[in-house]
Amino acid sequence: MRRLIDLVHAKDGPLTRELRREPGGFGLGQVPASRIPDATTGMVCGFCSTGCNLTVHLRDGEVVNLTPTADYPVNRGMACPKGWEALAVLDAPDRAVAPLLRDADGARRQVGWHEAMTAMAARFRAIRAEHGPESIAFLSTGQIATEEMALLGAVAKFGMGMVHGDGNTRQCMASAVTAYKQSFGFDAPPYAYADLEESDCIVLIGANPCIAHPVLWQRATRNPHSPEILVIDPRRTETALAATLHLPARPKSDLALLYGIARLLIEAGAVDRRFVDAHTSGFAEFAAFVRAFDVDRVARETGLPAGSIRDAAARIARSRRVSFWWTMGVNQSHQGVKTAQAAINLALMTGNIGRPGTGANSITGQCNAMGSRLFSNTTGLLGGRDFADPDHRAEVAAILGIPVERIPSRPSWSYDQIIRGVRDGSIRGLWVVATNPAHSWIDQDDLRRALGRLDFLVVQDMYRSTETAELADLLLPAAGWGEKEGTFINSERRVGLLKKVRRAPGLALADFSIFRLAAEYSGCGDLFSEWRSPEAAFQILKRLSAGRPCDITGIADYRAIDEAGGVQWPYPEENPDPSPERRLFGDGRFHHPDGRARFLFAEPRPLPEPTDEDFPLQLLTGRGSAAQWHTQTRTAKSAVLRKLHPRDPYVEIHPADAEALGLAPGDWAVIESRRGAAAARAFVTPTVAQGDLFLPMHDAATNLLTLAAFDPESRQPAYKACAVRARAARRGEAPAAGDPSTNH
């Protein structure tokens, strides 16, 4: 590793040859692609958590096309628009191609890697010396490879001495993670995607897979059992339009609804007493608790007809294979953990877990959120361990061959607490990796003001133009999907392979290589000498997983993943199950010490910001198009995807509300909260209830409005509901039609 310091002095020579190897990977027989006239290889997509596989077509060593892989067990020849355009986003003119360092006069200039890493190490070292070990932190992502996440977490915490570091998976999955840990004893989504095709009743809670996870929706539509599809969502979404029963409960009243359904199932005798008695604890207390949720109360709190609530319970009761699915509509809530656990409780009490077509199933957001949950070393220790457990720290220290005192004895602050630390000055240096919080974080103006207080901000990204990258004192150019190697873990726990099939532009490096450099320049490189490459790191992750619920010791190497079409965990070395699609808890054994799952519940809490006379409308947010992804950092680069998404921001508004405000379809409206204002074109539609508005999350202005409220257990932001008002835009308030500034 010491050789890297010498190599890095050359601006574009030996370093790039060492750290940016010739493309051509597994499936190409380890032969450089430049020597192969025509070839194909498959690798997992880098957008959402579905984890589709894409076949990469090469001609004369150059990537020329992508097609969905026909025989991959996840997508079976299907792909959404984002997958088809995954190559186009790599060739954008705003790719970061060299480090940019801000000088004392405020201007940024291109520098080589040696100057960049020297500056980063020196500035962080000076901040730590002046303000203490907790004054520097990092914010990571669910968008980079598992091996990269693990190396970042290890270098930052065990090498550079950071206590605090979290990932943007806090924004999408923390409530589900906490719910699973508390209910099952481990963060263990129990399902396989095949369950969508084997259920005779599919219950979707705060989920719109037709738009958010279109390949999974396609699998649900292939279900041969003509399943009941129950959709709990305040909007009449694309998915709700296809439901056999849509339950448009008021925003965030779904917890009361699920408790009311539980009471009706108990009254109907639909409880699987044999399963409950043998494999769970706390049911008697839960049954006593839900007695308070009679149909009349639930109808008042949800705004649903009593008959619809009874109908939903009856459809669940008469079905043999019921699966409960949720996404951000549940997780991004002030009571997301308890709502997720209410869904888990329904699955447990009816025995709908561990069998085909069943489960309490959280669908993840980002492509590698599951990898982040297990191996990012942020608020949980590597392999799903606990920083506060001395035995866990000793295990990790022994596996990695590092002194145990280098491992923090307490978990990191969560994302919002790190931002609070930046705001109050206790955190003075921040390293942001592959995420764009200046767009995506809740109450955006507050976040941007906080970042301006930092002594030193490092941003590591593919693009120099993101809202966060433009604020950086040091921008580190990173390789993207298809320009590096590693693994992703999808929602159904499947480890899939990422391959390098082209070079990154300019001086951009794989995140893994940047983390290696950070270790060297920080003086801790010797601790990570075994982390020579992503595949070497994968072997380390296997050791870290041994004996854990996420055991992957049976996966030999990258080639084995490729040949198997991805491998779901657990896959232990002893007696692995070779089935291509597997679910958990078929034996009724959970991960608590007593082997039982737990019924957990609490009284619903009111909205943190209810509507009032000044702000009489409720704002909902969510994904607006299958063709766009999160902050559009990548998808907005594709001309094809831009054509599949409205050119201007839009707000869904009920016809009665539009008439009262004097808004006609297509008019510019201004939506205001107590935190900011946003302009959007009025899309007049009954898909939202009267009194509700819906703004897609993709536009940067949306998070000028959102409220910084958090689930108290998961610390996940409650993006989905806050109080706003609306009016017709006045002259000069609306951007020019098609103004690009409104679309990124």
GIRAJO-V447911 format. One record per backbone hydrogen bond with DSSP energy under -0.5 kcal/mol. CO is the residue of the C=O (numbers start at 1). NH is the residue of the N-H. Records with the same first field share a line. If there is no record, write none. Layout:
CO->NH ; NH
This chain:
1->4 ; 5
2->5 ; 6
3->7
4->8
6->9
7->10 ; 15
8->114
9->11
10->13
13->17
14->18
15->19
16->20
23->33
25->28 ; 30
28->31
32->35
33->36
35->37
36->61
37->60
39->58
41->56
43->54
47->367
48->51
49->491
52->45
53->69
54->43 ; 56
55->67
56->41 ; 58
57->64 ; 65
58->39
59->62
62->59
65->57
67->55
69->72 ; 77
72->76
75->78
80->84
81->85
83->86
85->89
87->90
88->91
89->92
92->95
94->464
95->97
97->507
99->111
100->475
101->109
103->106
107->103
109->101
111->99
112->116
113->117
114->118
115->119
116->120
117->121
118->122
119->123
120->124
121->125
122->126
123->127
124->128
125->129
126->130
127->131
128->132
132->135
135->428 ; 429
136->164
137->431
138->166
139->433
140->168
142->368
145->149
146->150
147->151
148->152
149->153
150->154
151->155
152->156
153->157
154->158 ; 159
155->159 ; 160
156->162
164->138
166->140
167->170
168->171
169->172 ; 173 ; 174
173->177
174->178
175->179
176->180
177->181
178->182
179->183
180->184 ; 185 ; 186
181->185
183->598
184->591
186->188
190->584
192->195
193->196
194->197 ; 198
195->198 ; 199
197->224
200->228
201->203 ; 323
202->204 ; 230
203->205 ; 325
204->206 ; 232
205->327
206->329
208->211 ; 212
209->213
213->216 ; 217
214->218
215->219
216->220
217->221
218->222
219->222
220->223
223->226
228->202 ; 230
229->231 ; 244 ; 245
230->204 ; 232
231->233 ; 247
232->206
235->237
237->241
238->242
239->242
240->243
245->231 ; 247
246->248
247->233 ; 249
250->253
253->257
254->258
255->259
256->260
257->261
258->262
259->263
260->264
261->265
262->266
263->267
264->268
265->270
266->269
271->273
272->276
273->277
274->278
275->279
276->280
279->597
281->599
282->286
283->287
284->288
285->289
286->290
287->291
288->291
289->292
290->293
292->294
294->298
295->299
296->300
297->301
298->302
299->303
302->250
305->308 ; 309
306->310
307->311
308->312
309->313
310->314
311->315
312->316
313->317
314->318
316->319
320->322
321->200 ; 201
322->359
323->203
324->361
325->205
326->363
327->330 ; 331
328->332
331->333
332->720
333->336
334->712
335->339
336->340
337->341
338->342
339->343
340->344
341->345
342->346
343->347
344->348
345->349
346->350
347->352
348->351
349->272
351->353
352->359
355->358
359->324 ; 361
360->190 ; 362
361->326 ; 363
362->364
365->49
366->369
368->372
369->373
370->374
371->375
372->376
374->383 ; 384
378->412
381->384 ; 385
385->381
386->389
388->390
389->393
390->394
391->395
392->396
393->397
394->398
395->399
396->400
397->401 ; 402
403->406
404->407
406->408
414->418
415->419
416->420
417->421
418->422
419->423
420->424
421->425 ; 426 ; 427
422->425
426->428
428->455 ; 456
429->137
430->432 ; 458
431->139 ; 433
432->434 ; 460
436->439 ; 440
437->441
443->446 ; 447
444->448
445->449
446->450
447->451
448->452
450->453
451->454
456->430 ; 458
457->473 ; 474
458->432
459->461 ; 476
460->434
461->478
462->96
466->470
468->471
469->472
473->102
474->459 ; 476
475->100 ; 477
476->461
477->509
480->483
482->501 ; 502
486->498
487->146
488->496
489->370 ; 371
490->493
493->495 ; 569
494->490 ; 496
495->567
496->488
497->44
498->486
499->484 ; 501
500->24
505->508
509->479
510->514
511->515
512->516
513->517
514->518
515->519
516->520
517->521
518->522
519->524 ; 525
520->523
524->527
525->528
526->529
528->531
530->532
533->537
534->538
535->539
536->540
537->541
538->542
539->543
540->544
541->545
542->546
543->546
545->548
548->551
551->570 ; 571
552->555
554->556
557->561
558->562
559->563
560->564
561->565 ; 566
562->565
567->495
571->554
573->575
576->578
585->588
588->590
592->595
595->590
597->281
598->600
607->610
615->612
617->619 ; 724
618->620 ; 693
619->722
620->695
622->697
625->628
626->82
629->632
632->636
634->637
635->638
637->639
638->642
639->643
640->644
642->645
649->681
650->696
651->683
652->694
653->685
654->658
655->659
656->660
657->661
658->662 ; 663
659->662
664->667
667->682
668->729
669->671 ; 680
670->727
671->678
672->725
676->673
678->671
680->669
681->651
682->666 ; 684
683->653 ; 685
685->688
687->236
689->692
691->618
692->654
693->620
694->652
695->622
696->699
699->702
700->703
701->704
702->705 ; 706
703->444
707->709
709->718
711->715
716->711
717->719
718->721
722->619
724->617
725->672
727->670
730->733 ; 734
736->739
739->742
740->743
741->744
